[in-house]
């Protein structure tokens, strides 16, 4: 039986992307941000999603109309804080940033109400994904302590928590002992957890996360095989080789594949296969977190898993 997945996405982003269509500009408006891209792929893979977020300002008003989708329930707290936005120009094939508006911080009462929605939705779900929002430590939409509290509260009540975070957000979530940590090799190095991006150094860093109470650590490595480390295994997961159109968002789709598989009762190896297939397919598309569930599952058997080292 497929369980519902809760995705905590504090502040979705309004994305405006300009593409080239036969020499003319072709403008695309979408709801975006890490949590939105993850939710989109999770539903494509057959698991219903309840997405907990805050919406405010003109950007939030537009986002509300763009977020609707099959099997997606939006639990939004109306706030005074504006959602972020960006405008990217891709007419020459690469992303050029024309504008980036960071989201505003939520007030204390807004944070409390959003937390309440996330706890209720998470407790009704078998799996919860905690994602971040655009911005750095000086522009946090919600305090990093929210990630520690959500991880601990949901985990203590039988919900598997997957965190796709880095920096202070990850540090906070680790105190709550999440079931799964998905992180990139670059983030492990930047956070000072890994001495280099070599497999031995990344494995050592992953083992240190396991010592903190994490059940599974999944380290995406761009075009190289993903490293997955648990108490009893160190694995390299190689997805099918496909020509990339846009490498951005592959890691978010991998997280979505892991979440959907766990919600559907899959074991760790099957979850890793679905995650790798989802990540591989996403980079062949212009839309982030996009791709059909049938196409992803058609690639699952092409994923190879072997012992690391």
N, C-alpha and C positions, 0 to 999 in steps of 0.2 A: 504493500500500500504506500503510495506516494505521500509524503508529509509536505506541509507548507514550509516555505523558506521565508524568514524575515530578513530584510536588508535594511540596515541602519545607515542612512545617507543624510547627514545633518543638513546640508544645503546644496541641492542640485544646481547645476549651471545651465544657463541658456547659451547654447552654442549656435553660432552663425558661421557657416563655411561657404566660401565662394569657390566653385569649381569651374572648369572650362567645358563648354558644350558647343562644339563646332565653331569655336572662335568667339563665342558670346559668353558673358558671365552667367553662371547658373547658381543661384543662392539657395542654401538649405538651412532651415531652422529646426533644431531638435532640442529636446531635453537631454542633458548630458551630465558628466561627472562620473566618478568611479562607481558609485552605488547604482546609478541609472544604467550604466553599461552592463554591470553585473546582473541586475534584475532582468534586463532585456534578454540576455543569453540564458538565464535560468529558466524563464518561461518558455523560451524556444525549445529547451531540452525537456519540457514536459512537467515541470514542477511549478505550482502556483506560488506567487510572491506577494507578500504584504510589505510595502516600502514605507518606512517611517522617516519623515523629513519635515523641514520647516520651509514655508513659502511666504515671501513678503516683497513689497515694492512692485514696480512695473514688471521687472523680470520675473518675479514670483507669479504674478497674474498670468503672464504668457505661458510660463512653465506648466501651470495647472492644466491648461488646455492641450499641452503637448505630451503629457505623461500617460495618457490613457493607453491601455493595451490589453490584449487578451490575457486572462489569468493574472492580471496585475491589479492589486488593490492598493490605493494610496491613502495612508494615514498621515495627513498633513496638519501641522499646527500653524495657523495663521499668525504671522509675526510682523513686527514693524521693521525688522532688519531686512535689507535687500538681498536677494540672491545674486550670485555672481554671474558674469557673462564673458564670452570671448568672441572675437571675430578673427577667423583664420582665412587666409587666401591660399588656395591650392591650385591656382590656374597653371602654374609652371611645374606641377607634380610634387613639390615640397610644401610643407606647411610654413607659411609666413604669418607671424602674429601681428595683426593690425591693431588689436585692442584687447586688453584683459582687465576686467573689473572684478576685484576681489569681493567676496561676500562680506556682509557686516556680521559682527558678533551678536549673538542672542543675549537677551536680558536674563536675569536669574530666573524669573517666573517662566519665561519661554523655554529655558533649558529644562526646568522641572517638568513642564507639561510634555515636552518632547520625550524626555526620559520615561515618563509614565506610559506614553503610547508605545515606546519601544519595548518596555518590560512586558506589557500586556500582550503585544503581538508576538514577542519572542517566546513567551510561555505557551502560546497557542501553536507554536511551530516546533518542528523537530530539529531544525538547523537555523542558526542566525549568522549572517555575515555582517561584520563591522567594517565599514569603509570610511575613508576620510573625506575631507572637503578641501577645495583649493585654498592654498595659503600656507604661511609658515607659522612658526611658534608665536609670532607677534600679532597674528591675525586669526587666531583660532575662533571658529564659529561657536564651538562648545568647549568647555574646559577639558583638558586631557583626562582628568579624573573620571569623566563620564565613561570612558572606555574601560577603565578598571572596574567600575561599579557594574556596568552592563555585563562584562565577561564573567565576573564572579557571581552575580545574581542569577543570570540565565544558566550558567554551568551548574550551579548548585541545585537547580530545579530540573535537571535532565535534558536541557537543550544543548546540542553540540554547537559551540561557538567557533567560527572561522574568522580570523583577523587578517586583513590585507592592509597592513599598516607599517609605518617605519618611524624612526626617530622617537620623540617623546610620546607619541600616541601608542607606538608599539610597547615602549617601556611600561606605560600605564596598563595596557591590556595584559601584559605578561604577569602582572601581579594577581590577575584574576584567573590565571591558568587556563588559557583557551585550549580547545581540542586540536585545532589546526592553526599553524602560522604559515601564510603564503607571503613570501618576500622575494625580491630580486637580488641577484648577486651584487649589483651596484649598491643597493640599500644596505646590505650587510657590511660592505666595505666602508661606505660613507658613515655608517653609524659606529664604526670602530669595533664591530663584533668579529670581523674577519680580517686577517692580516693581508690577504690578497684574494684575487678571484680564482685561485687554483682550487681544484676539487678537494684536496686534503684540507686546505684552510677553511673552505666553506663547510665541509663536513664537521670540522672541529667546532665552528661557530654554531652549527645546527645542533650538535650534541650538547652544547652549553645551554641552548634554549630548551632542549628536552629535560635537562637537569632542573629547570625552573618549573616543570610541571606540564609542559606542552606534550601532546600526544603524537603529533606528526608535524614535521617541518618540510615545506616544499619550497625549493629555491629555483626560481626561473633564471635562466642564463642566456637570454636573448636567443640567438640562433643555435646555441649549444644545447646539449641534452639537459633537461631539468634534473636537479638533484632532489631526491626525497629521502628523508632520514626519520626513522622511528626507533624505538628501543631495540628492536630485533632485526633491523634491515637498513642497508644503505644502498639506494638504487639510483640508476641513471635512466631517465625516461626520454626516449627519442621519438618525437612526433614525425609525421610524414613531411617530406621536403616539398614545400610549395613556394612559388615565387611571391614575395611580399609586395603588396601595393602600399600598405601603411602599417608599420610595425607597432604603432601606438595602440594600446588597448588589448594586446595579446595576453598580457598577464591578468587583466581583469576577466577576460573570457576563460582563462584557465581556472581562476578562482570560482567562477560561476559553474564550470563543469564539475569541480570538486563538490560544490554545495549541492547541485542537482543530484549527483550520484549518491551522496550520503543521504539525502532526503528520500531517495528511492530505495534505500536499503542495500546499496552496493558495498562490497568490501573495499579495502584500501587500494588494491591493485586495479580494480575496475574503476574506482574514482580517479586514480592517476591517469588511466587511459582516456577517460572521457575529458578530463581537464586538458590533457595534452592535445587531443583532437580539436577541442573547442578553441584553444589558443592558436593552433596551426591554421584553422580555417579563417579566423578573424583577420589575420594579417593579409589575406588575399582580397579583402573588401575595403571599400572606402568608409563604410559606416562602422563606428566603434561598438563593440558588443553586439554585432549583428551576425546573421547567418542562420540557416534553418537547422532545426534539430535533426532532421533526416540526413542532411549533409554531414553534420558532425559525427553522427553515429556510423555513417558509411566509412569514416576515416579511422574509427576506433581500432579495427583489426590491423591497421598499418602502424600502430604505435608499438614500439619495442621497449621492453623493460629488461634491464640487465643489472647485475651487481656492480656497484661502484668500485673502482680500484682494481 
